[in-house]
Amino acid sequence: MILDNSDRQNQNNLRRKAEELLQNSPPDEDEASMPPDRLRNILHDLRVHQLELELQNDELRSTQLKLQKARDKFARLYNQAPVGYLSVDKHGLIRQYNQTFLDMTGYSGPDINARALADLMAQTSRETFLARFRALFKNPWGKSLEINLYTQNKKYLPLRLTGRIDEHGSQKSDEKQDWYLLLVLSDISEQKLAREEIQRKNVQLEKTLAERDRFFSIIAHDLKSPLSGFLGSTKLMAEDIRNLTKDELQYVSANMQKSAENLYSLLENLLTWARMQKGDTVFEPDYLNLEELAVHNIELAGTVFQHKGIRFESRISPLQKAYADPNMLSTVLRNLLSNAGKYSPEQGLVIIGAETLIGHTRVYIQDSGCGMDQKTLQGLFQIDRKTTRPGTRGEAGTGLGLLLCREMIHWHQGEIWAQSTPGRGSTFFFTLPDYRA
């Protein structure tokens, strides 16, 4: 049994008193001359003292065992706590640590013993910790700090640091050098990921709200324009049809047809957009003949722009394959061919081509139209930027065609972009990844 200073002091005092009693007692009697009763009393007293000593020893051993169990229990609680514990001195050097901290960081005891805690931190965390360490050491209650700690394998570990003063040395000492700062370090990786996810959701929500506002703006603007023209034409026919010549009736009818076509195109795009935003769109990609799909949509576009004499030409190989959803790809081609025809002059030429590159197929649609400046180019495919312009014959845009193209190409894990120079036409490109690559 190991005695502390107070136990040794008590033992010395007891021995000194015993020696004084011995010196003050009368000289020993001759045991042979002692009466039997006195000898029996002395032996009895000796046995009693011996039993008392044995009982005291048993009690001491029991107390020592309980103390050891308590120490072991505390050590287990300390080392197996769900959080990391560190004790640092006034210089910020690590003096004690628990096993949880070692497990969290991958360090061993010799790696961090007497090492500055700030040396284990990332640069920004180190600067913040050092700036606040004095105030934290002086009074840590109610204070916390989030830091990034380097682990043994050089990865960042986000931690929340709180603490309290752990006093050492004399219980009566008020000197700060006798104090350690006991730090509790909690792993906040999941909380940080949750915060980042919330931030990402907030950004996405803001984007969705902006798209909704833009969507309503498109509906209000693009529905109003063709409806106004349609209503104006019907009003003219209703009020003055008897006075209109055959040529005037034909002109009014042509305007009504154009307004109806624009309304139909807008409603078709609106319904497609709404289905995509609700997640009701069926996406069924497969390998298909790209040239056949392009020719089919060229025939449709040629009929629409026959009055402008625009030629649509396919330069896609009859053997060209693509991995895509046929309905979505038809919608993309139809919108891009329609835009090309809309902004091409009379007797203009629109070319559609494709080439196989490493890992994907690139499709392009080139027109001979008026082209675009850089500001207009940068606003393409952006729902918060209005870039629609009237065509060469005043054709109206729905404002949703390119947005639908972007969404559908992204569903294919592809990209879409445009190149253009004012007065020299435009070329739209999109890619379709080849999943066999």
URZI-V221629 format. One record per residue. OMEGA is omega in radians with two decimals (999 if undefined). Layout:
omega->OMEGA
omega->OMEGA
This chain:
omega->-3.14
omega->-3.13
omega->3.05
omega->-3.04
omega->-3.11
omega->3.10
omega->3.14
omega->3.14
omega->3.10
omega->-3.14
omega->3.13
omega->3.12
omega->3.14
omega->3.13
omega->-3.14
omega->3.11
omega->3.13
omega->3.14
omega->3.12
omega->3.10
omega->-3.14
omega->-3.13
omega->-3.09
omega->-3.13
omega->3.13
omega->3.14
omega->-3.11
omega->3.06
omega->3.08
omega->-3.09
omega->-3.09
omega->-3.09
omega->-3.11
omega->3.05
omega->-3.14
omega->-3.13
omega->-3.13
omega->3.12
omega->-3.14
omega->3.11
omega->3.13
omega->3.12
omega->3.10
omega->3.13
omega->3.13
omega->3.14
omega->3.11
omega->3.13
omega->3.14
omega->3.10
omega->3.10
omega->3.12
omega->3.12
omega->3.10
omega->3.10
omega->3.12
omega->3.09
omega->3.13
omega->3.11
omega->3.13
omega->3.11
omega->3.11
omega->3.12
omega->3.13
omega->3.10
omega->3.12
omega->-3.14
omega->3.10
omega->3.12
omega->3.11
omega->3.12
omega->3.13
omega->3.10
omega->-3.14
omega->3.11
omega->3.11
omega->-3.12
omega->-3.05
omega->-3.10
omega->3.12
omega->3.14
omega->3.11
omega->3.10
omega->3.08
omega->3.02
omega->2.97
omega->3.14
omega->3.13
omega->-3.06
omega->3.09
omega->-3.13
omega->3.13
omega->-3.12
omega->-3.13
omega->3.10
omega->-3.12
omega->3.09
omega->-3.07
omega->3.14
omega->3.12
omega->3.11
omega->3.13
omega->-3.12
omega->-3.00
omega->-3.13
omega->3.14
omega->2.95
omega->-3.12
omega->-3.14
omega->-3.13
omega->-2.99
omega->-3.11
omega->-3.14
omega->3.10
omega->3.13
omega->-3.13
omega->-3.12
omega->-3.14
omega->-3.14
omega->-3.03
omega->2.98
omega->-2.97
omega->-3.10
omega->3.12
omega->3.13
omega->-3.14
omega->3.14
omega->-3.12
omega->-3.13
omega->-3.14
omega->-3.07
omega->-3.01
omega->-3.11
omega->3.14
omega->3.13
omega->-3.13
omega->-3.11
omega->-3.14
omega->-3.08
omega->-3.03
omega->3.09
omega->-3.12
omega->3.06
omega->-3.05
omega->3.05
omega->-3.09
omega->2.97
omega->-3.09
omega->3.03
omega->3.04
omega->-3.13
omega->-3.14
omega->3.00
omega->3.06
omega->3.11
omega->3.04
omega->3.13
omega->-3.10
omega->2.95
omega->-3.02
omega->3.00
omega->-3.07
omega->3.01
omega->3.14
omega->3.08
omega->-3.02
omega->3.09
omega->3.10
omega->-3.08
omega->3.11
omega->-3.08
omega->-3.05
omega->3.03
omega->-3.11
omega->-3.10
omega->3.14
omega->3.11
omega->-3.08
omega->2.94
omega->3.03
omega->3.12
omega->-3.09
omega->3.04
omega->-3.07
omega->-3.11
omega->3.09
omega->-3.12
omega->-3.14
omega->-3.11
omega->3.11
omega->-3.14
omega->3.09
omega->3.12
omega->3.11
omega->3.12
omega->3.11
omega->3.09
omega->3.09
omega->3.13
omega->3.11
omega->3.11
omega->3.11
omega->3.13
omega->3.12
omega->3.10
omega->3.11
omega->3.13
omega->3.12
omega->3.10
omega->3.11
omega->3.11
omega->3.13
omega->3.12
omega->3.12
omega->3.11
omega->3.11
omega->3.11
omega->3.14
omega->-3.10
omega->-3.07
omega->-2.99
omega->3.00
omega->-3.09
omega->-3.04
omega->3.13
omega->3.10
omega->3.12
omega->3.11
omega->-3.13
omega->3.14
omega->3.12
omega->3.14
omega->3.14
omega->3.11
omega->3.13
omega->-3.14
omega->-3.11
omega->-3.03
omega->-2.98
omega->-3.05
omega->-3.12
omega->-3.10
omega->-3.11
omega->3.07
omega->3.12
omega->3.13
omega->3.13
omega->3.09
omega->3.12
omega->3.13
omega->3.14
omega->3.13
omega->3.12
omega->3.10
omega->3.11
omega->3.11
omega->3.14
omega->3.12
omega->3.14
omega->3.12
omega->3.12
omega->3.11
omega->-3.14
omega->3.12
omega->3.13
omega->-3.13
omega->3.11
omega->3.11
omega->3.12
omega->-3.14
omega->3.11
omega->3.13
omega->-3.12
omega->3.12
omega->-3.14
omega->-3.13
omega->3.12
omega->-3.11
omega->-3.12
omega->-3.09
omega->3.09
omega->-3.12
omega->-3.09
omega->-3.13
omega->3.11
omega->3.07
omega->-3.08
omega->3.10
omega->-3.05
omega->-3.10
omega->3.13
omega->3.13
omega->-3.14
omega->-3.14
omega->3.12
omega->-3.13
omega->3.05
omega->3.13
omega->3.10
omega->-3.13
omega->3.13
omega->3.10
omega->-3.11
omega->-3.03
omega->3.12
omega->-3.11
omega->3.11
omega->3.13
omega->-3.10
omega->3.10
omega->3.07
omega->-3.03
omega->3.09
omega->3.05
omega->3.13
omega->3.12
omega->3.10
omega->-3.12
omega->-3.08
omega->3.10
omega->3.06
omega->3.10
omega->-3.04
omega->2.98
omega->-3.03
omega->-3.13
omega->3.12
omega->-3.11
omega->3.07
omega->3.11
omega->3.12
omega->-3.12
omega->-3.12
omega->3.14
omega->-3.11
omega->3.08
omega->3.11
omega->3.09
omega->-3.12
omega->3.12
omega->-3.10
omega->-3.05
omega->3.07
omega->3.13
omega->3.06
omega->-3.14
omega->-3.14
omega->-3.10
omega->3.06
omega->-3.08
omega->3.01
omega->-3.11
omega->-3.13
omega->3.08
omega->3.12
omega->3.11
omega->-3.12
omega->3.05
omega->3.14
omega->3.04
omega->3.12
omega->-3.14
omega->3.10
omega->3.06
omega->-3.02
omega->3.10
omega->3.14
omega->-3.01
omega->-3.01
omega->3.13
omega->-3.10
omega->3.02
omega->-3.07
omega->-3.13
omega->3.12
omega->3.12
omega->-3.10
omega->-3.13
omega->3.13
omega->3.09
omega->3.12
omega->-3.08
omega->-3.13
omega->3.13
omega->3.12
omega->-3.09
omega->-3.12
omega->3.11
omega->3.08
omega->3.12
omega->-3.09
omega->3.06
omega->3.12
omega->-3.14
omega->-3.13
omega->3.07
omega->3.12
omega->-3.13
omega->-3.10
omega->-3.04
omega->-3.11
omega->3.10
omega->3.07
omega->3.11
omega->3.13
omega->-3.11
omega->-3.06
omega->3.09
omega->3.09
omega->3.05
omega->3.11
omega->-3.08
omega->3.13
omega->3.13
omega->3.10
omega->-3.12
omega->-3.10
omega->3.01
omega->-3.08
omega->3.03
omega->-3.13
omega->3.12
omega->-3.08
omega->3.06
omega->-3.11
omega->3.06
omega->3.08
omega->-3.14
omega->2.90
omega->-3.10
omega->3.05
omega->-3.10
omega->3.06
omega->-3.04
omega->3.01
omega->-3.07
omega->999
